[in-house]
Amino acid sequence: MASSSRGGADQPTPPQPQQRRIMRTQTAGNLGESIFDSEVVPSSLVEIAPILRVANEVESSNPRVAYLCRFYAFEKAHRLDPTSSGRGVRQFKTALLQRLERENDPTLKGRVKKSDAREMQSFYQHYYKKYIQALQNAADKADRAQLTKAYQTANVLFEVLKAVNMTQSIEVDREILEAQDKVAEKTQLYVAYNILPLDPDSANQAIMRFPEIQAAVVALRNTRGLPWPKDHKRKKDEDILDWLHAMFGFQKGNVANQREHLILLLANVHIRQFPKMDQQPKVCFLDI
């Protein structure tokens, strides 16, 4: 990220006029803000969609952090497609650049800290305490979907934070590094799911407390006697689907989908064979 000085504080600086003239084309036009609100990005730039999503999410609470996220997204888009050869990339980058030019000065005036690096670190700490710690400490462990989203947002904020700090040669505070280590660890557990949250922290979720679900999960985790690859590092609660993944290299997402499908299938079979009393059909006898 490029930097310049205003009032003694470092700040990101959009590309110079000559670079802007190269990037702009007559076909760009005024794309408006809709491409950022809907987060529709060219297929070759799909990696920056989460960054723009976070920018939209935090804009109301800290416009400068939102600006820094979009600036980082612009830089990443340029690295992904430096020649703007992908379909719609040139127009997208031009529109994003125009927005950055409009928002740089207003958001800079509203910045609380003396530098963008300090602003990012302060906001990351605020977000971690207000959302992640608060959700973790909730009596009911809060809504798992909310916590998963908070982890994803924190990861993006830290990615932007590192880039800004590196540009301004400022080290990241140890407290933030320790917090991010915890976030990264939990992110590995809190993965996307369709119906069944199968990570260790989801045992208290209502659907995971059904006996038929628990029985199916235990059955799949019985991997005694299976020949695991020699270089495979065993993890807690691995199941037959993990074994298939290790042995045959199936895609991780497909394995997760099939695990969920198989557990629900076994649970349904269990319910059919051993129906609960309140699930029995009720027969009414009428006096004639």
LUMKOL-420035 format. One record per residue (C-alpha): residue number from 1; residue in one letter; x, y, z. Coordinates in nm, 4 decimals. Layout:
BEGIN
<site i="NUM" aa="A" X="X" Y="Y" Z="Z"/>
...
***
This chain:
BEGIN
<site i="1" aa="M" X="0.0000" Y="0.0000" Z="0.0000"/>
<site i="2" aa="A" X="0.1379" Y="0.3375" Z="-0.0963"/>
<site i="3" aa="S" X="0.1668" Y="0.6022" Z="0.1721"/>
<site i="4" aa="S" X="0.2017" Y="0.9781" Z="0.2005"/>
<site i="5" aa="S" X="0.1964" Y="1.2297" Z="0.4848"/>
<site i="6" aa="R" X="-0.0716" Y="1.4732" Z="0.5926"/>
<site i="7" aa="G" X="-0.0273" Y="1.6493" Z="0.9205"/>
<site i="8" aa="G" X="0.2518" Y="1.4061" Z="1.0130"/>
<site i="9" aa="A" X="0.0283" Y="1.0971" Z="0.9833"/>
<site i="10" aa="D" X="0.0726" Y="0.8245" Z="0.7260"/>
<site i="11" aa="Q" X="-0.2221" Y="0.7390" Z="0.5045"/>
<site i="12" aa="P" X="-0.2914" Y="0.5290" Z="0.1941"/>
<site i="13" aa="T" X="-0.2791" Y="0.7300" Z="-0.1273"/>
<site i="14" aa="P" X="-0.4773" Y="0.6353" Z="-0.4391"/>
<site i="15" aa="P" X="-0.2847" Y="0.5962" Z="-0.7658"/>
<site i="16" aa="Q" X="-0.1514" Y="0.9134" Z="-0.9272"/>
<site i="17" aa="P" X="-0.3386" Y="1.0958" Z="-1.2088"/>
<site i="18" aa="Q" X="-0.1321" Y="0.9308" Z="-1.4831"/>
<site i="19" aa="Q" X="-0.2227" Y="0.5857" Z="-1.3493"/>
<site i="20" aa="R" X="-0.5888" Y="0.6890" Z="-1.3246"/>
<site i="21" aa="R" X="-0.5949" Y="0.7969" Z="-1.6894"/>
<site i="22" aa="I" X="-0.4586" Y="0.4577" Z="-1.7905"/>
<site i="23" aa="M" X="-0.7211" Y="0.2719" Z="-1.5883"/>
<site i="24" aa="R" X="-1.0199" Y="0.4742" Z="-1.7019"/>
<site i="25" aa="T" X="-1.1922" Y="0.3912" Z="-2.0288"/>
<site i="26" aa="Q" X="-1.4839" Y="0.5395" Z="-2.2181"/>
<site i="27" aa="T" X="-1.6819" Y="0.2218" Z="-2.1559"/>
<site i="28" aa="A" X="-1.6472" Y="0.2487" Z="-1.7789"/>
<site i="29" aa="G" X="-1.9170" Y="0.5081" Z="-1.7329"/>
<site i="30" aa="N" X="-2.0702" Y="0.5684" Z="-1.3944"/>
<site i="31" aa="L" X="-2.1363" Y="0.2259" Z="-1.2446"/>
<site i="32" aa="G" X="-2.2693" Y="0.3762" Z="-0.9237"/>
<site i="33" aa="E" X="-2.2474" Y="0.2085" Z="-0.5845"/>
<site i="34" aa="S" X="-2.4645" Y="-0.0944" Z="-0.6629"/>
<site i="35" aa="I" X="-2.1703" Y="-0.3202" Z="-0.7459"/>
<site i="36" aa="F" X="-2.0351" Y="-0.2629" Z="-0.3979"/>
<site i="37" aa="D" X="-2.3673" Y="-0.2829" Z="-0.2190"/>
<site i="38" aa="S" X="-2.4499" Y="-0.6164" Z="-0.3839"/>
<site i="39" aa="E" X="-2.0874" Y="-0.7295" Z="-0.3680"/>
<site i="40" aa="V" X="-2.1096" Y="-0.8522" Z="-0.7247"/>
<site i="41" aa="V" X="-1.7510" Y="-0.8676" Z="-0.8456"/>
<site i="42" aa="P" X="-1.5987" Y="-1.0102" Z="-1.1645"/>
<site i="43" aa="S" X="-1.5341" Y="-1.3833" Z="-1.1430"/>
<site i="44" aa="S" X="-1.1574" Y="-1.3334" Z="-1.1623"/>
<site i="45" aa="L" X="-1.1716" Y="-1.1071" Z="-0.8543"/>
<site i="46" aa="V" X="-1.3959" Y="-1.3240" Z="-0.6385"/>
<site i="47" aa="E" X="-1.1315" Y="-1.3262" Z="-0.3609"/>
<site i="48" aa="I" X="-1.2005" Y="-0.9616" Z="-0.2784"/>
<site i="49" aa="A" X="-1.5749" Y="-1.0105" Z="-0.2256"/>
<site i="50" aa="P" X="-1.5367" Y="-1.0878" Z="0.1494"/>
<site i="51" aa="I" X="-1.3271" Y="-0.7711" Z="0.1917"/>
<site i="52" aa="L" X="-1.5924" Y="-0.5532" Z="0.0295"/>
<site i="53" aa="R" X="-1.8566" Y="-0.7275" Z="0.2374"/>
<site i="54" aa="V" X="-1.6726" Y="-0.6355" Z="0.5570"/>
<site i="55" aa="A" X="-1.6290" Y="-0.2786" Z="0.4317"/>
<site i="56" aa="N" X="-2.0056" Y="-0.2490" Z="0.3932"/>
<site i="57" aa="E" X="-2.0582" Y="-0.4070" Z="0.7352"/>
<site i="58" aa="V" X="-1.8329" Y="-0.1711" Z="0.9326"/>
<site i="59" aa="E" X="-1.8959" Y="0.1491" Z="0.7378"/>
<site i="60" aa="S" X="-2.1639" Y="0.2823" Z="0.9701"/>
<site i="61" aa="S" X="-1.9426" Y="0.2439" Z="1.2783"/>
<site i="62" aa="N" X="-1.6091" Y="0.3477" Z="1.1256"/>
<site i="63" aa="P" X="-1.6033" Y="0.4914" Z="0.7707"/>
<site i="64" aa="R" X="-1.2218" Y="0.5142" Z="0.7708"/>
<site i="65" aa="V" X="-1.1835" Y="0.1422" Z="0.8366"/>
<site i="66" aa="A" X="-1.4341" Y="0.0741" Z="0.5585"/>
<site i="67" aa="Y" X="-1.2251" Y="0.2943" Z="0.3281"/>
<site i="68" aa="L" X="-0.9065" Y="0.1056" Z="0.4210"/>
<site i="69" aa="C" X="-1.0795" Y="-0.2252" Z="0.3487"/>
<site i="70" aa="R" X="-1.1858" Y="-0.1035" Z="0.0040"/>
<site i="71" aa="F" X="-0.8385" Y="0.0346" Z="-0.0623"/>
<site i="72" aa="Y" X="-0.6872" Y="-0.3025" Z="0.0254"/>
<site i="73" aa="A" X="-0.9488" Y="-0.4722" Z="-0.1960"/>
<site i="74" aa="F" X="-0.8459" Y="-0.2457" Z="-0.4843"/>
<site i="75" aa="E" X="-0.4789" Y="-0.3346" Z="-0.4367"/>
<site i="76" aa="K" X="-0.5612" Y="-0.7041" Z="-0.4197"/>
<site i="77" aa="A" X="-0.7759" Y="-0.6789" Z="-0.7329"/>
<site i="78" aa="H" X="-0.4825" Y="-0.5179" Z="-0.9143"/>
<site i="79" aa="R" X="-0.2538" Y="-0.8019" Z="-0.8041"/>
<site i="80" aa="L" X="-0.5046" Y="-1.0639" Z="-0.9155"/>
<site i="81" aa="D" X="-0.5526" Y="-0.9051" Z="-1.2587"/>
<site i="82" aa="P" X="-0.2856" Y="-0.6358" Z="-1.3176"/>
<site i="83" aa="T" X="-0.3743" Y="-0.5919" Z="-1.6857"/>
<site i="84" aa="S" X="-0.7512" Y="-0.5806" Z="-1.6229"/>
<site i="85" aa="S" X="-0.7997" Y="-0.8449" Z="-1.8907"/>
<site i="86" aa="G" X="-1.0814" Y="-1.0284" Z="-1.7143"/>
<site i="87" aa="R" X="-1.4430" Y="-0.9715" Z="-1.8068"/>
<site i="88" aa="G" X="-1.5691" Y="-0.6553" Z="-1.6364"/>
<site i="89" aa="V" X="-1.2481" Y="-0.6061" Z="-1.4368"/>
<site i="90" aa="R" X="-1.1469" Y="-0.2709" Z="-1.5874"/>
<site i="91" aa="Q" X="-1.4892" Y="-0.1181" Z="-1.5261"/>
<site i="92" aa="F" X="-1.5024" Y="-0.2585" Z="-1.1751"/>
<site i="93" aa="K" X="-1.1583" Y="-0.1307" Z="-1.0789"/>
<site i="94" aa="T" X="-1.2355" Y="0.2109" Z="-1.2270"/>
<site i="95" aa="A" X="-1.5577" Y="0.2418" Z="-1.0290"/>
<site i="96" aa="L" X="-1.3865" Y="0.1310" Z="-0.7100"/>
<site i="97" aa="L" X="-1.1043" Y="0.3793" Z="-0.7687"/>
<site i="98" aa="Q" X="-1.3524" Y="0.6623" Z="-0.8184"/>
<site i="99" aa="R" X="-1.5193" Y="0.5763" Z="-0.4898"/>
<site i="100" aa="L" X="-1.1841" Y="0.5711" Z="-0.3087"/>
<site i="101" aa="E" X="-1.1006" Y="0.9157" Z="-0.4450"/>
<site i="102" aa="R" X="-1.4312" Y="1.0546" Z="-0.3156"/>
<site i="103" aa="E" X="-1.4048" Y="0.8949" Z="0.0280"/>
<site i="104" aa="N" X="-1.0383" Y="0.9484" Z="0.1136"/>
<site i="105" aa="D" X="-1.0562" Y="1.3047" Z="0.2492"/>
<site i="106" aa="P" X="-1.3938" Y="1.2782" Z="0.4301"/>
<site i="107" aa="T" X="-1.3000" Y="0.9553" Z="0.6072"/>
<site i="108" aa="L" X="-0.9541" Y="1.0893" Z="0.6916"/>
<site i="109" aa="K" X="-1.1097" Y="1.3887" Z="0.8677"/>
<site i="110" aa="G" X="-1.3241" Y="1.1543" Z="1.0752"/>
<site i="111" aa="R" X="-1.0339" Y="0.9336" Z="1.1786"/>
<site i="112" aa="V" X="-0.9853" Y="0.9148" Z="1.5560"/>
<site i="113" aa="K" X="-0.6265" Y="0.7886" Z="1.5795"/>
<site i="114" aa="K" X="-0.3170" Y="0.9629" Z="1.4446"/>
<site i="115" aa="S" X="-0.2483" Y="0.7029" Z="1.1767"/>
<site i="116" aa="D" X="-0.4411" Y="0.4486" Z="0.9749"/>
<site i="117" aa="A" X="-0.2399" Y="0.1688" Z="1.1337"/>
<site i="118" aa="R" X="-0.3481" Y="0.2746" Z="1.4820"/>
<site i="119" aa="E" X="-0.7043" Y="0.3231" Z="1.3613"/>
<site i="120" aa="M" X="-0.7150" Y="-0.0339" Z="1.2287"/>
<site i="121" aa="Q" X="-0.5667" Y="-0.1786" Z="1.5468"/>
<site i="122" aa="S" X="-0.8086" Y="0.0135" Z="1.7653"/>
<site i="123" aa="F" X="-1.1078" Y="-0.0958" Z="1.5600"/>
<site i="124" aa="Y" X="-0.9943" Y="-0.4596" Z="1.5545"/>
<site i="125" aa="Q" X="-0.9718" Y="-0.4608" Z="1.9352"/>
<site i="126" aa="H" X="-1.3129" Y="-0.2961" Z="1.9573"/>
<site i="127" aa="Y" X="-1.4670" Y="-0.5531" Z="1.7222"/>
<site i="128" aa="Y" X="-1.3069" Y="-0.8463" Z="1.9014"/>
<site i="129" aa="K" X="-1.4337" Y="-0.7373" Z="2.2428"/>
<site i="130" aa="K" X="-1.7786" Y="-0.6227" Z="2.1338"/>
<site i="131" aa="Y" X="-1.8706" Y="-0.9104" Z="1.9068"/>
<site i="132" aa="I" X="-1.6492" Y="-1.2150" Z="1.9468"/>
<site i="133" aa="Q" X="-1.5871" Y="-1.2081" Z="2.3222"/>
<site i="134" aa="A" X="-1.9450" Y="-1.1030" Z="2.3918"/>
<site i="135" aa="L" X="-2.0860" Y="-1.3893" Z="2.1847"/>
<site i="136" aa="Q" X="-1.8442" Y="-1.6398" Z="2.3353"/>
<site i="137" aa="N" X="-1.9346" Y="-1.5359" Z="2.6889"/>
<site i="138" aa="A" X="-2.3093" Y="-1.5497" Z="2.6319"/>
<site i="139" aa="A" X="-2.4824" Y="-1.8001" Z="2.8548"/>
<site i="140" aa="D" X="-2.6286" Y="-1.9909" Z="2.5599"/>
<site i="141" aa="K" X="-2.3107" Y="-1.9591" Z="2.3521"/>
<site i="142" aa="A" X="-2.5172" Y="-1.7279" Z="2.1311"/>
<site i="143" aa="D" X="-2.6249" Y="-1.7926" Z="1.7781"/>
<site i="144" aa="R" X="-2.3623" Y="-2.0060" Z="1.6084"/>
<site i="145" aa="A" X="-2.4222" Y="-1.8362" Z="1.2733"/>
<site i="146" aa="Q" X="-2.3527" Y="-1.4959" Z="1.4282"/>
<site i="147" aa="L" X="-2.0321" Y="-1.6190" Z="1.5868"/>
<site i="148" aa="T" X="-1.9169" Y="-1.7782" Z="1.2614"/>
<site i="149" aa="K" X="-1.9792" Y="-1.4508" Z="1.0778"/>
<site i="150" aa="A" X="-1.7912" Y="-1.2576" Z="1.3473"/>
<site i="151" aa="Y" X="-1.4872" Y="-1.4831" Z="1.3054"/>
<site i="152" aa="Q" X="-1.4922" Y="-1.4335" Z="0.9290"/>
<site i="153" aa="T" X="-1.5133" Y="-1.0558" Z="0.9698"/>
<site i="154" aa="A" X="-1.2286" Y="-1.0536" Z="1.2230"/>
<site i="155" aa="N" X="-1.0076" Y="-1.2489" Z="0.9821"/>
<site i="156" aa="V" X="-1.0659" Y="-0.9943" Z="0.7066"/>
<site i="157" aa="L" X="-1.0042" Y="-0.7014" Z="0.9419"/>
<site i="158" aa="F" X="-0.6746" Y="-0.8573" Z="1.0520"/>
<site i="159" aa="E" X="-0.5686" Y="-0.9120" Z="0.6901"/>
<site i="160" aa="V" X="-0.6271" Y="-0.5430" Z="0.6157"/>
<site i="161" aa="L" X="-0.4648" Y="-0.4435" Z="0.9445"/>
<site i="162" aa="K" X="-0.1452" Y="-0.6318" Z="0.8571"/>
<site i="163" aa="A" X="-0.1254" Y="-0.4655" Z="0.5163"/>
<site i="164" aa="V" X="-0.1729" Y="-0.1160" Z="0.6598"/>
<site i="165" aa="N" X="0.0784" Y="-0.1736" Z="0.9401"/>
<site i="166" aa="M" X="0.3351" Y="-0.3142" Z="0.6980"/>
<site i="167" aa="T" X="0.3018" Y="-0.0064" Z="0.4776"/>
<site i="168" aa="Q" X="0.3515" Y="0.2267" Z="0.7710"/>
<site i="169" aa="S" X="0.6239" Y="0.0117" Z="0.9340"/>
<site i="170" aa="I" X="0.4293" Y="-0.0279" Z="1.2576"/>
<site i="171" aa="E" X="0.4337" Y="-0.3556" Z="1.4476"/>
<site i="172" aa="V" X="0.1056" Y="-0.5188" Z="1.5390"/>
<site i="173" aa="D" X="0.0368" Y="-0.5127" Z="1.9129"/>
<site i="174" aa="R" X="0.0929" Y="-0.8426" Z="2.0917"/>
<site i="175" aa="E" X="-0.2607" Y="-0.8325" Z="2.2320"/>
<site i="176" aa="I" X="-0.4012" Y="-0.8241" Z="1.8792"/>
<site i="177" aa="L" X="-0.1768" Y="-1.1081" Z="1.7629"/>
<site i="178" aa="E" X="-0.2913" Y="-1.3234" Z="2.0548"/>
<site i="179" aa="A" X="-0.6553" Y="-1.2436" Z="1.9833"/>
<site i="180" aa="Q" X="-0.6128" Y="-1.3271" Z="1.6150"/>
<site i="181" aa="D" X="-0.4498" Y="-1.6610" Z="1.7010"/>
<site i="182" aa="K" X="-0.7670" Y="-1.7516" Z="1.8900"/>
<site i="183" aa="V" X="-0.9820" Y="-1.6328" Z="1.6010"/>
<site i="184" aa="A" X="-0.7826" Y="-1.8372" Z="1.3487"/>
<site i="185" aa="E" X="-0.8111" Y="-2.1475" Z="1.5682"/>
<site i="186" aa="K" X="-1.1870" Y="-2.1124" Z="1.6047"/>
<site i="187" aa="T" X="-1.2320" Y="-2.0364" Z="1.2357"/>
<site i="188" aa="Q" X="-1.0991" Y="-2.3836" Z="1.1559"/>
<site i="189" aa="L" X="-1.3795" Y="-2.5272" Z="1.3694"/>
<site i="190" aa="Y" X="-1.6668" Y="-2.2974" Z="1.2816"/>
<site i="191" aa="V" X="-1.7044" Y="-2.3956" Z="0.9186"/>
<site i="192" aa="A" X="-2.0081" Y="-2.3492" Z="0.6998"/>
<site i="193" aa="Y" X="-2.2787" Y="-2.6143" Z="0.7276"/>
<site i="194" aa="N" X="-2.6258" Y="-2.6836" Z="0.5940"/>
<site i="195" aa="I" X="-2.8220" Y="-2.8420" Z="0.8787"/>
<site i="196" aa="L" X="-2.5826" Y="-3.0010" Z="1.1288"/>
<site i="197" aa="P" X="-2.3105" Y="-2.7984" Z="1.3064"/>
<site i="198" aa="L" X="-2.0553" Y="-3.0737" Z="1.3708"/>
<site i="199" aa="D" X="-1.7711" Y="-2.8771" Z="1.5289"/>
<site i="200" aa="P" X="-1.6811" Y="-2.9546" Z="1.8944"/>
<site i="201" aa="D" X="-1.8310" Y="-2.6294" Z="2.0229"/>
<site i="202" aa="S" X="-2.1744" Y="-2.7109" Z="1.8816"/>
<site i="203" aa="A" X="-2.2619" Y="-3.0005" Z="2.1122"/>
<site i="204" aa="N" X="-2.5054" Y="-2.7712" Z="2.2947"/>
<site i="205" aa="Q" X="-2.6994" Y="-2.6858" Z="1.9799"/>
<site i="206" aa="A" X="-3.0563" Y="-2.8165" Z="1.9942"/>
<site i="207" aa="I" X="-3.0360" Y="-3.0348" Z="1.6844"/>
<site i="208" aa="M" X="-2.7182" Y="-3.2024" Z="1.8077"/>
<site i="209" aa="R" X="-2.8904" Y="-3.3132" Z="2.1298"/>
<site i="210" aa="F" X="-3.1358" Y="-3.5463" Z="1.9571"/>
<site i="211" aa="P" X="-3.0491" Y="-3.9068" Z="2.0567"/>
<site i="212" aa="E" X="-3.0779" Y="-4.0329" Z="1.6989"/>
<site i="213" aa="I" X="-2.8338" Y="-3.7654" Z="1.5778"/>
<site i="214" aa="Q" X="-2.5890" Y="-3.8423" Z="1.8590"/>
<site i="215" aa="A" X="-2.6106" Y="-4.2164" Z="1.7855"/>
<site i="216" aa="A" X="-2.5353" Y="-4.1629" Z="1.4163"/>
<site i="217" aa="V" X="-2.2387" Y="-3.9369" Z="1.4954"/>
<site i="218" aa="V" X="-2.0932" Y="-4.1924" Z="1.7380"/>
<site i="219" aa="A" X="-2.1378" Y="-4.4702" Z="1.4819"/>
<site i="220" aa="L" X="-1.9477" Y="-4.2791" Z="1.2148"/>
<site i="221" aa="R" X="-1.6639" Y="-4.2078" Z="1.4562"/>
<site i="222" aa="N" X="-1.5996" Y="-4.5756" Z="1.5133"/>
<site i="223" aa="T" X="-1.2905" Y="-4.6117" Z="1.2934"/>
<site i="224" aa="R" X="-1.1210" Y="-4.8960" Z="1.4786"/>
<site i="225" aa="G" X="-0.9216" Y="-5.1191" Z="1.2428"/>
<site i="226" aa="L" X="-0.9184" Y="-4.8790" Z="0.9485"/>
<site i="227" aa="P" X="-0.5728" Y="-4.8438" Z="0.7848"/>
<site i="228" aa="W" X="-0.4933" Y="-4.4720" Z="0.7999"/>
<site i="229" aa="P" X="-0.2119" Y="-4.3349" Z="0.5794"/>
<site i="230" aa="K" X="0.1250" Y="-4.3442" Z="0.7544"/>
<site i="231" aa="D" X="0.1794" Y="-3.9672" Z="0.7260"/>
<site i="232" aa="H" X="-0.1718" Y="-3.8827" Z="0.8476"/>
<site i="233" aa="K" X="-0.1895" Y="-3.6870" Z="1.1740"/>
<site i="234" aa="R" X="-0.4898" Y="-3.8111" Z="1.3665"/>
<site i="235" aa="K" X="-0.7256" Y="-3.5524" Z="1.5118"/>
<site i="236" aa="K" X="-0.9909" Y="-3.5804" Z="1.7783"/>
<site i="237" aa="D" X="-1.3356" Y="-3.7037" Z="1.6707"/>
<site i="238" aa="E" X="-1.2326" Y="-3.8120" Z="1.3204"/>
<site i="239" aa="D" X="-1.4838" Y="-4.0381" Z="1.1499"/>
<site i="240" aa="I" X="-1.5236" Y="-4.2670" Z="0.8518"/>
<site i="241" aa="L" X="-1.5656" Y="-3.9703" Z="0.6173"/>
<site i="242" aa="D" X="-1.2323" Y="-3.8293" Z="0.7364"/>
<site i="243" aa="W" X="-1.0768" Y="-4.1678" Z="0.6623"/>
<site i="244" aa="L" X="-1.2191" Y="-4.1635" Z="0.3084"/>
<site i="245" aa="H" X="-1.0853" Y="-3.8115" Z="0.2625"/>
<site i="246" aa="A" X="-0.7383" Y="-3.9143" Z="0.3837"/>
<site i="247" aa="M" X="-0.7276" Y="-4.2326" Z="0.1764"/>
<site i="248" aa="F" X="-0.8772" Y="-4.1169" Z="-0.1524"/>
<site i="249" aa="G" X="-0.8346" Y="-3.7382" Z="-0.1517"/>
<site i="250" aa="F" X="-1.1987" Y="-3.6420" Z="-0.1920"/>
<site i="251" aa="Q" X="-1.2708" Y="-3.2709" Z="-0.1818"/>
<site i="252" aa="K" X="-1.3212" Y="-3.1380" Z="0.1687"/>
<site i="253" aa="G" X="-1.6534" Y="-2.9724" Z="0.0880"/>
<site i="254" aa="N" X="-1.7919" Y="-3.2896" Z="-0.0678"/>
<site i="255" aa="V" X="-1.6836" Y="-3.4911" Z="0.2351"/>
<site i="256" aa="A" X="-1.8627" Y="-3.2474" Z="0.4675"/>
<site i="257" aa="N" X="-2.1829" Y="-3.2651" Z="0.2612"/>
<site i="258" aa="Q" X="-2.1790" Y="-3.6455" Z="0.2518"/>
<site i="259" aa="R" X="-2.1128" Y="-3.6642" Z="0.6285"/>
<site i="260" aa="E" X="-2.4178" Y="-3.4511" Z="0.6993"/>
<site i="261" aa="H" X="-2.6290" Y="-3.6480" Z="0.4515"/>
<site i="262" aa="L" X="-2.5266" Y="-3.9832" Z="0.6012"/>
<site i="263" aa="I" X="-2.5899" Y="-3.8734" Z="0.9606"/>
<site i="264" aa="L" X="-2.9387" Y="-3.7503" Z="0.8728"/>
<site i="265" aa="L" X="-3.0082" Y="-4.0687" Z="0.6769"/>
<site i="266" aa="L" X="-2.9064" Y="-4.2901" Z="0.9710"/>
<site i="267" aa="A" X="-3.1050" Y="-4.0734" Z="1.2112"/>
<site i="268" aa="N" X="-3.4169" Y="-4.1068" Z="0.9961"/>
<site i="269" aa="V" X="-3.3760" Y="-4.4852" Z="0.9800"/>
<site i="270" aa="H" X="-3.3350" Y="-4.4925" Z="1.3584"/>
<site i="271" aa="I" X="-3.6563" Y="-4.2938" Z="1.4089"/>
<site i="272" aa="R" X="-3.8503" Y="-4.5265" Z="1.1765"/>
<site i="273" aa="Q" X="-3.7321" Y="-4.8373" Z="1.3607"/>
<site i="274" aa="F" X="-3.7700" Y="-4.6949" Z="1.7110"/>
<site i="275" aa="P" X="-4.0440" Y="-4.4317" Z="1.6979"/>
<site i="276" aa="K" X="-4.1056" Y="-4.2263" Z="2.0081"/>
<site i="277" aa="M" X="-4.4344" Y="-4.2534" Z="2.1890"/>
<site i="278" aa="D" X="-4.5400" Y="-3.9014" Z="2.0957"/>
<site i="279" aa="Q" X="-4.4737" Y="-3.9830" Z="1.7296"/>
<site i="280" aa="Q" X="-4.7112" Y="-4.2825" Z="1.7230"/>
<site i="281" aa="P" X="-5.0259" Y="-4.2349" Z="1.5097"/>
<site i="282" aa="K" X="-5.3238" Y="-4.1525" Z="1.7259"/>
<site i="283" aa="V" X="-5.6483" Y="-4.3494" Z="1.6843"/>
<site i="284" aa="C" X="-5.9778" Y="-4.2103" Z="1.7996"/>
<site i="285" aa="F" X="-6.2588" Y="-4.4501" Z="1.9026"/>
<site i="286" aa="L" X="-6.6110" Y="-4.3159" Z="1.8737"/>
<site i="287" aa="D" X="-6.9020" Y="-4.4519" Z="2.0746"/>
<site i="288" aa="I" X="-7.1836" Y="-4.5595" Z="1.8470"/>
***
